[in-house]
Amino acid sequence: MKRDKDFIVLLDPGHGENTPGKRSPDGKFREYLFAREVAQEIERELRKSGYKCERIIKCAMDVSLAERAKIVNEYCKEYGTNNVILISIHVNAAGNGEQWMNARGFEIYTSPGKTKSDVLAECIFEAAKALLPDMNMRADLSDEDHDKEARFAMLTQTKCVAVLSENLFQDNREDVAFLCSLEGKKKIVELHLQGILNYINKIKK
């Protein structure tokens, strides 16, 4: 039976245990695991506050981008495209994973052009700026907002509002130390939560 068209937040934790690379040079930090832990906590907090939220990937292994996009679009069909938002959660890298690099900071992506996704990206970016005051905020202001634009599959092959967050760098020692700390993980969860809730409040007005 088709559900009523209620608003739902979808979380896409990037990559998988079997994805080559995607870890710190010393192997102590794994992007897939961090993304899944963050997504699980965001889901828990949103549900606790009465919002519908689902992690589209719950297994440890990677799932193809085509399959991920298909899952999201099934939700769009069920709830209505305008009632679905997607956040794909990642951790950045500047090199090939074999050595520590200097790049640091937070950035968020949308598909090219002016879209509704820009509003969600701006809400999350502003929350990140407030919660990570000592971190580098990596932005593209050429179109008067902070998100960067790319044709990532999860942004272009899905039908709903969609953003992709790059939560610091897994090949920077300082960023990894922060991400591995309880405070760091809590801040990453909180910036997504605040951004999502701010976006929901904006679109309800």
Secondary structure per residue as TSV (DSSP state, phi and psi in degrees):
chain	resnum	aa	ss	phi	psi
A	1	M	-	360.0	133.6
A	2	K	-	-73.2	132.9
A	3	R	-	-76.4	162.6
A	4	D	-	-62.5	155.2
A	5	K	-	-79.7	83.6
A	6	D	-	-99.3	152.6
A	7	F	-	-70.3	139.2
A	8	I	E	-142.3	141.7
A	9	V	E	-102.0	127.9
A	10	L	E	-109.0	137.1
A	11	L	E	-117.5	131.0
A	12	D	E	-118.9	94.4
A	13	P	E	-74.5	123.2
A	14	G	-	-69.3	149.2
A	15	H	S	62.4	-161.1
A	16	G	-	-161.2	173.1
A	17	E	T	-58.4	-30.1
A	18	N	T	-93.5	2.8
A	19	T	S	-74.8	125.9
A	20	P	S	-60.3	144.1
A	21	G	S	69.8	-136.9
A	22	K	-	55.6	47.4
A	23	R	B	-155.7	166.7
A	24	S	-	-72.1	156.1
A	25	P	T	-56.2	-29.4
A	26	D	T	-88.7	-0.7
A	27	G	S	77.4	1.6
A	28	K	-	-79.9	-24.7
A	29	F	-	-110.2	129.8
A	30	R	B	-120.9	122.7
A	31	E	H	-59.9	-44.9
A	32	Y	H	-58.8	-40.7
A	33	L	H	-71.2	-43.9
A	34	F	H	-60.9	-46.6
A	35	A	H	-61.2	-39.1
A	36	R	H	-70.5	-38.8
A	37	E	H	-65.8	-41.7
A	38	V	H	-65.4	-45.3
A	39	A	H	-61.9	-41.1
A	40	Q	H	-63.4	-38.9
A	41	E	H	-72.0	-39.8
A	42	I	H	-60.4	-46.1
A	43	E	H	-58.4	-45.6
A	44	R	H	-60.2	-45.1
A	45	E	H	-68.9	-39.7
A	46	L	H	-66.2	-43.2
A	47	R	H	-63.9	-39.0
A	48	K	H	-60.9	-30.4
A	49	S	T	-89.3	4.2
A	50	G	T	94.2	9.6
A	51	Y	-	-96.7	149.7
A	52	K	E	-81.1	130.8
A	53	C	E	-151.7	139.9
A	54	E	E	-139.2	138.1
A	55	R	E	-84.9	122.9
A	56	I	S	-76.8	-19.5
A	57	I	-	-124.1	122.4
A	58	K	-	-117.5	-13.1
A	59	C	S	-85.5	164.2
A	60	A	S	-79.0	-27.0
A	61	M	S	-76.4	156.7
A	62	D	-	-71.3	152.2
A	63	V	-	-126.6	136.8
A	64	S	-	-58.7	152.9
A	65	L	H	-62.1	-37.1
A	66	A	H	-62.4	-41.8
A	67	E	H	-69.0	-39.8
A	68	R	H	-60.9	-47.3
A	69	A	H	-62.3	-37.9
A	70	K	H	-62.3	-42.5
A	71	I	H	-61.0	-45.8
A	72	V	H	-61.2	-44.2
A	73	N	H	-68.8	-25.3
A	74	E	H	-67.1	-39.4
A	75	Y	H	-63.8	-39.4
A	76	C	H	-60.7	-40.0
A	77	K	H	-66.3	-37.5
A	78	E	H	-76.5	-43.2
A	79	Y	H	-99.4	-17.0
A	80	G	-	96.7	130.7
A	81	T	G	-54.0	-39.4
A	82	N	G	-72.4	-9.3
A	83	N	G	-104.3	10.6
A	84	V	E	-123.5	134.6
A	85	I	E	-127.0	147.8
A	86	L	E	-124.3	132.8
A	87	I	E	-122.5	117.2
A	88	S	E	-95.9	123.5
A	89	I	E	-106.5	123.1
A	90	H	E	-137.6	172.7
A	91	V	E	-128.8	133.5
A	92	N	E	-75.2	168.9
A	93	A	-	-151.7	142.4
A	94	A	S	-101.0	-21.1
A	95	G	S	-124.7	-155.9
A	96	N	-	-96.5	8.4
A	97	G	S	90.5	-1.1
A	98	E	S	-94.4	-17.3
A	99	Q	S	-145.4	157.4
A	100	W	-	-72.0	140.8
A	101	M	-	-119.9	174.2
A	102	N	-	-97.2	-20.0
A	103	A	-	-62.6	140.8
A	104	R	-	-140.6	164.9
A	105	G	-	115.0	177.6
A	106	F	E	-107.9	142.1
A	107	E	E	-150.5	159.3
A	108	I	E	-137.8	142.9
A	109	Y	E	-117.9	148.9
A	110	T	E	-131.7	171.2
A	111	S	-	-70.1	159.4
A	112	P	S	-60.9	148.0
A	113	G	S	93.4	171.2
A	114	K	S	-82.8	117.6
A	115	T	-	-139.1	172.9
A	116	K	T	-64.5	-23.4
A	117	S	H	-62.9	-27.6
A	118	D	H	-60.2	-34.4
A	119	V	H	-67.7	-45.1
A	120	L	H	-62.7	-44.0
A	121	A	H	-60.1	-41.2
A	122	E	H	-65.6	-40.0
A	123	C	H	-62.3	-42.8
A	124	I	H	-71.1	-39.7
A	125	F	H	-62.0	-44.7
A	126	E	H	-64.2	-37.2
A	127	A	H	-65.9	-39.9
A	128	A	H	-64.0	-41.8
A	129	K	H	-61.7	-37.8
A	130	A	H	-74.6	-38.4
A	131	L	H	-87.8	-18.5
A	132	L	-	-122.4	60.9
A	133	P	T	-63.9	-22.4
A	134	D	T	-96.7	0.7
A	135	M	S	-95.6	153.6
A	136	N	-	-72.9	124.3
A	137	M	B	-97.5	108.9
A	138	R	-	-90.4	111.6
A	139	A	-	-132.2	158.2
A	140	D	-	-119.6	105.7
A	141	L	-	-96.5	13.1
A	142	S	T	-64.0	-26.0
A	143	D	T	-113.4	23.3
A	144	E	S	71.5	16.5
A	145	D	S	-136.3	175.4
A	146	H	S	-92.6	-16.3
A	147	D	-	-71.4	151.6
A	148	K	E	-93.2	160.6
A	149	E	E	-119.8	138.3
A	150	A	-	-156.7	157.9
A	151	R	-	-95.0	46.9
A	152	F	-	-63.8	143.0
A	153	A	H	-56.4	-40.4
A	154	M	H	-70.8	-11.9
A	155	L	H	-99.9	-30.3
A	156	T	H	-103.8	-22.7
A	157	Q	S	-98.3	-1.7
A	158	T	-	-103.7	152.3
A	159	K	S	-93.6	-11.2
A	160	C	S	-99.9	177.4
A	161	V	E	-57.6	127.4
A	162	A	E	-147.4	137.0
A	163	V	E	-133.9	160.0
A	164	L	E	-128.7	118.6
A	165	S	E	-97.5	136.6
A	166	E	E	-111.5	103.7
A	167	N	E	-94.8	81.5
A	168	L	E	69.4	-170.3
A	169	F	E	-119.4	127.7
A	170	Q	T	-78.9	-4.2
A	171	D	T	-117.6	26.5
A	172	N	-	-118.9	126.7
A	173	R	H	-58.3	-45.5
A	174	E	H	-66.5	-42.8
A	175	D	H	-63.4	-42.9
A	176	V	H	-64.7	-41.6
A	177	A	H	-59.2	-40.6
A	178	F	H	-67.3	-46.4
A	179	L	H	-64.0	-30.9
A	180	C	H	-81.2	-11.3
A	181	S	S	-84.0	156.0
A	182	L	H	-61.5	-40.0
A	183	E	H	-62.8	-43.4
A	184	G	H	-62.2	-48.6
A	185	K	H	-62.8	-40.6
A	186	K	H	-61.5	-41.7
A	187	K	H	-65.9	-39.7
A	188	I	H	-65.3	-42.2
A	189	V	H	-61.4	-46.9
A	190	E	H	-65.6	-39.3
A	191	L	H	-65.6	-34.9
A	192	H	H	-69.2	-44.3
A	193	L	H	-58.5	-50.0
A	194	Q	H	-60.9	-43.7
A	195	G	H	-62.7	-43.8
A	196	I	H	-62.9	-47.5
A	197	L	H	-66.3	-38.1
A	198	N	H	-63.8	-38.5
A	199	Y	H	-65.5	-45.9
A	200	I	H	-59.0	-43.3
A	201	N	H	-63.7	-35.3
A	202	K	H	-65.8	-45.7
A	203	I	H	-76.7	-18.2
A	204	K	H	-78.1	-20.3
A	205	K	-	-74.7	360.0
